[in-house]
Amino acid sequence: MDEKELEKNFGWMDAIDKFEVVDEDIDLDAGVHPLDRDIKYYIRYGVINLDKPRGPTSHQVATWVKRILDVGKAGHGGTLDPGVSGVLPIGVERATPAMRYIVGSEKEYVGVIRLHGDVPESELDRVLNLFRRGRIYQKPPFRSSVRRKLRTREIYSFTVVEREGRDLLFRIRCESGFYVRKLAHDIGLLLGVGAHLDELRRVAAGPFSEEKYLVSLYDVYAAKYYLDRGDESLVKKVILPVEYVFKNFPKLVIKDSAVASIAYGAQLKRPGVYAYSGGFKEGDIVAVFTKKSELVAVVKMLYSLDDMLKMEKGVIAETLRVFMERDMYPRMWVKKSGL
């Protein structure tokens, strides 16, 4: 298998990184491409890019998904207030722990800020320029699930798309944990007229956006309805494999012979690496995959990419979470020991 074959295997998740093969490997007759999983495992390792409606809490929506699909566990990837709609990733069964890697990712919103008084265009531009980009101080509002402690959060971009009287239609990309409602309040204070957040919709969370794969609760219900009647096609349009969560992460592809040892709890060693995609530093979080693009684990690197490539042996990463079930790949150490 060469770089082009690897990129083809990972292409379904819109991976934009190029792969570099660093060692040879023997292909074992094991594993299955995520899109070809048996429907039972497909759901068990599934994530849903759900369009949360206004009204219910994020926890309620996750509970509804669990009941609709008749599964034991489901969890969301980042809380949305009841009055906010939009992208709410939902992890199902063994994909639920992957939601923690979305919670801390970049978010994007569109919404409407309503000013409480008339403001000249020049004054409005002056104040808005203070929030176009960069780190700002924020204290969470009284109605929040975290401690009201002063902290800083990053704004990657903030643009007023349109103004109509006292209403400002805006788009913002920001760090996880940013309170857009507090931003509207602060803008009103600086303008001297007051303001509040009138509407808000999340349009992106990590790799998930409203432009691709967004589905409604009705779509989830319909997929389960037809599945119960023998039609699996809609399920694979509504649910994505868990691997999609990590599409923007640096990746290590490991040899087939190393997969089972990681699934059984061993630490990743340098001889087990087959290829890589994306750069990383010591301490970075990296997703570990098979050559068929199956997620094996998430690890914290003990070395930078350059230092790892210079190594011939030794542990290179600390395993944070194993996602692959045991015995999906053969246990090569059993054969070597003759047991």
C-alpha positions as CSV (number, residue, x, y, z in Angstrom):
1,M,0.0,0.0,0.0
2,D,1.4,3.4,-1.0
3,E,0.5,7.0,-0.1
4,K,-2.2,7.2,-2.8
5,E,-3.9,4.1,-1.6
6,L,-3.9,5.5,1.9
7,E,-5.3,8.8,0.8
8,K,-8.1,6.9,-1.1
9,N,-9.0,5.0,2.1
10,F,-9.2,8.2,4.1
11,G,-10.9,10.3,1.4
12,W,-14.4,9.6,2.6
13,M,-13.8,11.8,5.6
14,D,-12.7,14.7,3.5
15,A,-9.2,14.4,4.8
16,I,-7.0,17.0,3.2
17,D,-3.7,15.9,4.6
18,K,-1.2,14.0,2.6
19,F,0.3,10.7,3.9
20,E,3.9,9.8,4.1
21,V,4.8,6.1,4.4
22,V,7.8,5.5,6.6
23,D,8.1,1.7,6.7
24,E,7.0,-1.5,5.0
25,D,4.2,-3.7,6.3
26,I,2.5,-7.0,5.5
27,D,-1.3,-6.7,5.0
28,L,-3.2,-9.0,7.2
29,D,-6.7,-10.2,6.3
30,A,-8.3,-8.2,9.1
31,G,-10.4,-5.1,9.7
32,V,-13.0,-3.4,7.6
33,H,-13.3,0.0,6.1
34,P,-15.6,2.2,8.3
35,L,-18.2,2.7,5.6
36,D,-18.4,-1.1,5.1
37,R,-19.0,-2.1,8.7
38,D,-21.9,-4.4,9.6
39,I,-24.9,-2.2,10.4
40,K,-24.8,-3.2,14.1
41,Y,-21.2,-2.0,14.4
42,Y,-21.8,1.0,12.1
43,I,-24.4,2.4,14.6
44,R,-22.3,1.4,17.6
45,Y,-19.4,3.5,16.3
46,G,-21.6,6.2,14.9
47,V,-21.8,10.0,15.2
48,I,-24.7,12.2,14.0
49,N,-24.3,15.8,12.8
50,L,-27.6,16.8,14.3
51,D,-29.5,20.1,13.7
52,K,-30.7,20.9,17.2
53,P,-34.0,22.7,17.2
54,R,-34.8,25.6,19.5
55,G,-36.5,24.7,22.8
56,P,-35.0,21.5,24.2
57,T,-31.7,21.3,26.1
58,S,-28.7,19.5,24.5
59,H,-29.1,16.7,27.0
60,Q,-32.7,16.2,26.1
61,V,-31.9,15.9,22.4
62,A,-29.1,13.4,23.1
63,T,-31.6,11.4,25.2
64,W,-34.2,11.5,22.3
65,V,-31.5,10.1,19.9
66,K,-30.7,7.3,22.3
67,R,-34.4,6.3,22.6
68,I,-35.0,6.6,18.8
69,L,-32.1,4.4,18.0
70,D,-32.7,2.1,20.9
71,V,-29.1,2.2,22.1
72,G,-27.6,2.2,25.5
73,K,-25.6,5.4,25.3
74,A,-25.5,8.7,23.4
75,G,-23.8,12.0,24.3
76,H,-23.4,15.4,22.7
77,G,-20.3,17.3,21.7
78,G,-20.8,20.7,23.3
79,T,-23.8,22.2,25.0
80,L,-26.1,24.6,23.2
81,D,-28.6,26.7,25.2
82,P,-32.2,25.7,24.8
83,G,-33.0,28.8,22.7
84,V,-30.0,28.2,20.3
85,S,-30.3,26.0,17.3
86,G,-27.8,24.4,15.0
87,V,-24.9,21.9,14.8
88,L,-24.9,19.5,17.8
89,P,-22.7,16.4,17.2
90,I,-24.1,13.3,18.9
91,G,-22.0,10.2,19.6
92,V,-23.6,6.8,19.8
93,E,-22.4,3.9,22.0
94,R,-18.6,3.5,21.7
95,A,-18.4,6.8,19.8
96,T,-19.7,8.7,22.8
97,P,-16.2,9.2,24.4
98,A,-15.1,10.9,21.2
99,M,-17.3,13.8,21.9
100,R,-14.8,15.2,24.4
101,Y,-12.5,15.9,21.4
102,I,-15.2,18.1,19.8
103,V,-16.1,20.0,23.0
104,G,-12.8,21.8,23.0
105,S,-12.7,22.5,19.3
106,E,-13.3,25.8,17.4
107,K,-17.0,26.9,17.0
108,E,-18.8,29.1,14.5
109,Y,-22.1,31.0,15.0
110,V,-24.4,33.3,13.1
111,G,-26.9,35.4,15.0
112,V,-28.6,38.8,15.6
113,I,-27.5,41.4,18.2
114,R,-30.3,43.9,19.0
115,L,-29.1,47.3,20.2
116,H,-31.3,49.1,22.7
117,G,-30.7,52.5,21.2
118,D,-29.7,54.3,18.0
119,V,-26.0,54.4,17.3
120,P,-24.1,56.3,14.5
121,E,-22.3,54.0,12.0
122,S,-18.9,55.5,12.9
123,E,-19.4,54.8,16.6
124,L,-20.6,51.3,15.9
125,D,-17.6,50.5,13.7
126,R,-15.2,51.9,16.3
127,V,-16.6,49.5,19.0
128,L,-16.9,46.5,16.7
129,N,-13.3,46.9,15.6
130,L,-12.3,46.0,19.2
131,F,-13.8,42.5,18.8
132,R,-12.7,41.7,15.2
133,R,-10.0,39.3,16.3
134,G,-7.9,38.4,19.3
135,R,-8.2,37.4,22.9
136,I,-10.7,39.1,25.2
137,Y,-11.6,38.8,28.8
138,Q,-14.9,37.2,29.7
139,K,-16.8,36.3,32.8
140,P,-19.5,33.6,32.3
141,P,-23.1,34.9,32.8
142,F,-25.1,34.1,35.9
143,R,-27.1,31.4,33.9
144,S,-24.1,29.2,33.0
145,S,-22.9,25.7,33.9
146,V,-19.4,26.8,34.9
147,R,-17.8,29.0,37.6
148,R,-18.1,32.7,37.1
149,K,-14.4,33.3,37.0
150,L,-12.7,35.8,34.7
151,R,-11.0,34.2,31.8
152,T,-9.7,34.8,28.3
153,R,-11.2,33.4,25.1
154,E,-10.0,33.8,21.5
155,I,-12.1,35.4,18.7
156,Y,-10.7,34.2,15.3
157,S,-13.0,36.3,13.2
158,F,-16.1,38.5,13.9
159,T,-18.0,40.2,11.1
160,V,-21.3,42.1,11.0
161,V,-22.8,40.9,7.7
162,E,-25.7,43.3,7.7
163,R,-27.3,46.0,9.7
164,E,-31.0,46.9,9.7
165,G,-31.8,49.6,12.2
166,R,-30.9,48.4,15.6
167,D,-30.4,44.7,14.5
168,L,-26.9,43.5,13.6
169,L,-26.6,40.2,11.7
170,F,-23.2,38.8,12.5
171,R,-20.9,35.7,12.0
172,I,-18.3,34.7,14.5
173,R,-15.6,32.0,14.7
174,C,-14.3,31.6,18.3
175,E,-12.6,29.3,20.8
176,S,-14.6,26.7,22.7
177,G,-16.2,28.1,25.8
178,F,-16.8,31.6,24.3
179,Y,-20.1,33.2,25.5
180,V,-21.6,35.0,22.5
181,R,-24.4,36.3,24.7
182,K,-21.8,38.0,26.9
183,L,-20.2,39.5,23.8
184,A,-23.5,41.1,22.8
185,H,-23.9,42.5,26.3
186,D,-20.4,44.0,26.3
187,I,-20.9,45.6,22.9
188,G,-24.0,47.3,24.2
189,L,-22.1,48.6,27.3
190,L,-19.3,50.1,25.2
191,L,-21.8,51.7,22.9
192,G,-23.7,53.2,25.9
193,V,-27.1,52.0,24.8
194,G,-27.2,48.4,25.9
195,A,-27.7,45.3,23.7
196,H,-28.8,41.7,23.9
197,L,-28.4,38.6,21.8
198,D,-31.7,38.2,20.0
199,E,-31.0,35.0,17.9
200,L,-28.2,32.5,17.7
201,R,-27.4,29.5,15.6
202,R,-24.3,27.3,15.6
203,V,-23.1,26.6,12.1
204,A,-19.9,24.6,12.8
205,A,-18.3,22.7,15.7
206,G,-14.9,21.2,15.0
207,P,-15.2,19.2,11.7
208,F,-19.0,19.3,11.7
209,S,-20.9,22.0,9.9
210,E,-24.4,22.8,8.6
211,E,-23.0,22.6,5.0
212,K,-22.4,18.8,5.1
213,Y,-24.2,15.8,6.6
214,L,-26.6,17.9,8.8
215,V,-29.7,15.9,9.7
216,S,-32.8,16.5,11.8
217,L,-34.4,14.4,14.6
218,Y,-37.0,13.4,12.0
219,D,-34.2,12.1,9.8
220,V,-32.9,10.0,12.7
221,Y,-36.4,8.6,13.4
222,A,-37.0,7.8,9.7
223,A,-33.6,6.0,9.4
224,K,-34.5,3.7,12.4
225,Y,-38.0,3.2,11.1
226,Y,-36.8,1.9,7.7
227,L,-33.9,-0.1,9.4
228,D,-36.5,-2.0,11.4
229,R,-38.1,-2.9,8.1
230,G,-34.9,-4.2,6.6
231,D,-33.7,-1.1,4.7
232,E,-30.2,0.0,5.9
233,S,-29.6,2.7,3.3
234,L,-30.9,5.7,5.2
235,V,-28.9,4.9,8.3
236,K,-25.7,5.4,6.5
237,K,-26.9,8.8,5.2
238,V,-27.8,9.9,8.8
239,I,-25.0,8.4,10.8
240,L,-21.3,9.0,10.2
241,P,-18.5,6.7,11.4
242,V,-16.7,7.9,14.6
243,E,-13.5,8.4,12.5
244,Y,-15.0,11.6,11.1
245,V,-14.5,13.4,14.5
246,F,-10.7,13.2,14.0
247,K,-10.5,14.2,10.3
248,N,-8.6,17.4,11.2
249,F,-6.3,15.7,13.7
250,P,-2.7,14.8,12.9
251,K,-2.7,11.1,12.2
252,L,-0.5,8.1,12.7
253,V,-1.3,5.0,10.6
254,I,0.0,1.8,12.3
255,K,0.9,-1.6,10.9
256,D,-1.7,-4.3,10.9
257,S,0.6,-6.3,13.2
258,A,0.5,-3.5,15.9
259,V,-3.3,-3.0,16.0
260,A,-4.2,-5.7,18.5
261,S,-1.5,-4.8,21.0
262,I,-2.8,-1.2,21.1
263,A,-6.4,-2.5,21.5
264,Y,-5.2,-4.6,24.4
265,G,-3.6,-1.6,26.2
266,A,0.0,-1.6,25.0
267,Q,1.7,1.7,24.3
268,L,2.6,2.6,20.7
269,K,6.2,2.0,19.8
270,R,8.2,3.4,16.9
271,P,8.4,0.1,15.0
272,G,4.6,-0.1,14.9
273,V,4.3,3.1,12.8
274,Y,3.5,2.6,9.1
275,A,2.7,6.2,8.0
276,Y,1.8,9.7,9.2
277,S,-0.3,12.7,8.1
278,G,0.2,16.2,9.5
279,G,2.9,17.5,11.7
280,F,2.9,17.4,15.5
281,K,5.0,18.4,18.5
282,E,5.7,16.7,21.8
283,G,2.5,16.8,23.9
284,D,0.2,17.1,20.9
285,I,-2.9,14.9,20.6
286,V,-2.8,12.5,17.6
287,A,-5.3,10.0,16.3
288,V,-4.1,6.5,15.5
289,F,-5.6,4.6,12.6
290,T,-5.3,1.4,10.7
291,K,-4.5,1.4,7.0
292,K,-8.2,0.9,6.3
293,S,-8.9,4.2,8.0
294,E,-10.3,2.6,11.2
295,L,-9.8,4.5,14.4
296,V,-7.7,2.6,16.9
297,A,-6.9,5.1,19.7
298,V,-6.1,8.7,20.6
299,V,-2.6,9.3,22.0
300,K,-0.5,12.1,23.4
301,M,2.9,12.3,21.7
302,L,6.1,11.9,23.7
303,Y,8.2,13.2,20.8
304,S,7.9,15.6,17.9
305,L,7.4,14.3,14.4
306,D,11.1,15.0,13.5
307,D,12.4,13.3,16.7
308,M,10.1,10.3,16.1
309,L,11.3,9.8,12.6
310,K,14.9,9.6,13.9
311,M,14.0,6.8,16.3
312,E,14.3,3.1,15.5
313,K,12.6,1.7,18.7
314,G,11.0,2.8,22.0
315,V,7.6,4.0,23.1
316,I,6.6,7.2,21.2
317,A,3.2,8.1,22.7
318,E,0.9,7.8,25.8
319,T,-2.4,6.2,25.0
320,L,-5.3,8.4,26.2
321,R,-8.3,6.4,24.8
322,V,-8.7,3.1,23.0
323,F,-11.7,3.0,20.6
324,M,-11.1,-0.3,18.8
325,E,-12.5,-3.4,20.3
326,R,-10.2,-6.3,21.0
327,D,-9.6,-9.1,18.6
328,M,-10.7,-7.2,15.5
329,Y,-7.1,-7.8,14.4
330,P,-5.0,-11.0,15.2
331,R,-2.8,-11.0,18.3
332,M,0.6,-11.3,16.8
333,W,2.4,-11.8,20.1
334,V,0.5,-15.0,20.6
335,K,1.9,-16.4,17.4
336,K,5.4,-15.4,18.3
337,S,5.2,-17.0,21.7
338,G,3.8,-20.2,20.3
339,L,0.8,-20.1,22.7
